[in-house]
Amino acid sequence: MSFQTDPDDPFYLQRFLDAQTRAYGPVLAAISQRTPVSFRLWSIFPRLRPALPGVSHFFRLTSPEAARAFEAHALLGPRLKDVAEAVVTLDHREIKEVFNADALRKIRASMTLFAGLSGKADSVYAQVLAKHFFGEGDPETMILLARANAPSA
């Protein structure tokens, strides 16, 4: 799949909006009701990954700038914060009942990305990491953020 080019949407955030049309409400409801999430979480908890071919990479953010645009988006940003706040309310047993191991890896990567961009130790994203991942971010995401922030040679 190729990204559409739109000067008003340079990071093609519309793909997240389209996917969240069906997924966001049920995912938030499942978290709130402490029931297993049956939707794929790519569009809800986006991760930072280099652009690579394939459908599974379609919902990956390819740069910190794209992630900042996602978080600043009028609908996507508040939704991300809302689901992160809902995840914080889960206890250690409940989170494992709501999300499978693969989903937890994706959530950890997403929360690492947005906690790193916020730079605030008390952000809701950092709270998710502290409560459910022993305060440890996703190593791959941390490397990608460090590379993106490294001065050019």
Long-range contacts (C-beta under 8 A, 24 or more apart in sequence): 1-55, 1-58, 10-69, 11-61, 11-65, 11-66, 11-69, 11-70, 13-69, 13-70, 13-73, 13-76, 15-43, 15-58, 15-59, 16-43, 16-46, 16-59, 16-70, 16-76, 17-75, 17-76, 19-43, 19-59, 20-44, 20-76, 20-79, 24-79, 24-83, 27-83, 28-82, 28-83, 28-86, 30-98, 31-83, 31-86, 31-87, 31-89, 31-90, 31-98, 32-86, 34-90, 34-94, 34-97, 34-98, 35-97, 35-98, 36-97, 36-98, 36-99, 36-100, 37-98, 37-99, 37-103, 41-99, 41-103, 41-106, 41-107, 42-106, 44-79, 44-80, 44-83, 45-80, 45-83, 45-106, 45-107, 45-109, 45-110, 45-111, 46-70, 46-110, 46-113, 47-106, 47-109, 47-110, 47-113, 47-141, 48-109, 48-113, 48-141, 48-144, 48-145, 49-144, 50-144, 61-113, 63-148, 64-117, 64-145, 64-148, 64-149, 67-113, 67-114, 67-117, 68-117, 71-114, 71-117, 80-110, 80-114, 81-124, 84-111, 84-114, 84-124, 84-125, 84-127, 84-128, 85-124, 87-128, 87-132, 88-124, 88-127, 88-128, 88-131, 90-132, 92-132, 95-132, 104-132, 105-138, 107-132, 108-132, 108-133, 108-137, 108-138, 109-138, 109-140, 109-141, 111-137, 112-137, 112-138, 112-141, 112-142, 112-145, 113-138, 113-141, 113-145, 116-141, 116-142, 116-145, 117-145
